[in-house]
Amino acid sequence: MASEYTTSEYIKHHLTNATMCSTDNGIAFNKACSDAGFWAWHVDTLAWSIGLGLLFLFIFRSVAKKATTGVPGKMQAFVELIVEFVDDNVKSTFHGKSALIAPLALTIFVWVLLMNLMDLVPVDLLPTIAGLIGSSAFGMDPHDVYMKAVPTTDLNLTFALAAGVFILILYYSIKMKGIGGFTKELTMQPFGHPLFIPVNFILETVTLLARPLSLALRLFGNLYASELIFILIATIGYFQLPLHFMWAVFHILVLPLQAFIFMMLTIVYLSLAAEDH
């Protein structure tokens, strides 16, 4: 597929989301959405993220329904290993009491990991299949069919995940401290004198907003850079296999690490929000 484009066109094609938007003339796709304004949907990101989320629920629910107290099967043992790993980290990090944190941490870890693992799929495979479907079923030019299969390389998705965490931070902060206590935390720290209230508010607000921002940008930056390297390796042509294999082996360590970091930072931020000073 790389031979059909110049290198820059090839890279741009693989880094472009399949976009759907609403215009004055109805529903439009891809290039027609360049002037659509704010509301444009990255349908590939939505489809893969929702699909992988449902896969996570299906696998874990199936294992839970078939779980036995005797000698577990391989899948049950694997799921139990993940659950115990997440549970141990929650118990050692979250110092409050909440029935939500452990399931939330498990969901974040497994869901983000599954989305990250899509980075190991050969970069030309899914875009080529999407191009063939678009050409045969809808009469589209394959060059106008886009498919980004790694949802976490889309800044919209990582910001959506971080926004959900941010809402929970606000919820636990107000729940544990009350509106008055939360307001006092924003205005009377780190300097306890009333004259420093404006300074404290600016510092604490920046700190508060930096948490979801760092979550979103860290995950996006690491996965986007990694996917870009896979794409650059694919431009080499027939000599790409050794480099692709070496980068994929290294990447097997990076992908779970990014999911783990996102989960742990979420737990830490929620633990800080749940502390009653």
Beta strands, then each sheet from edge to edge (+ up, - down):
strand 1: 19-23
strand 2: 26-29
strand 3: 40-42
sheet 1: 2+ 1- 3+
end
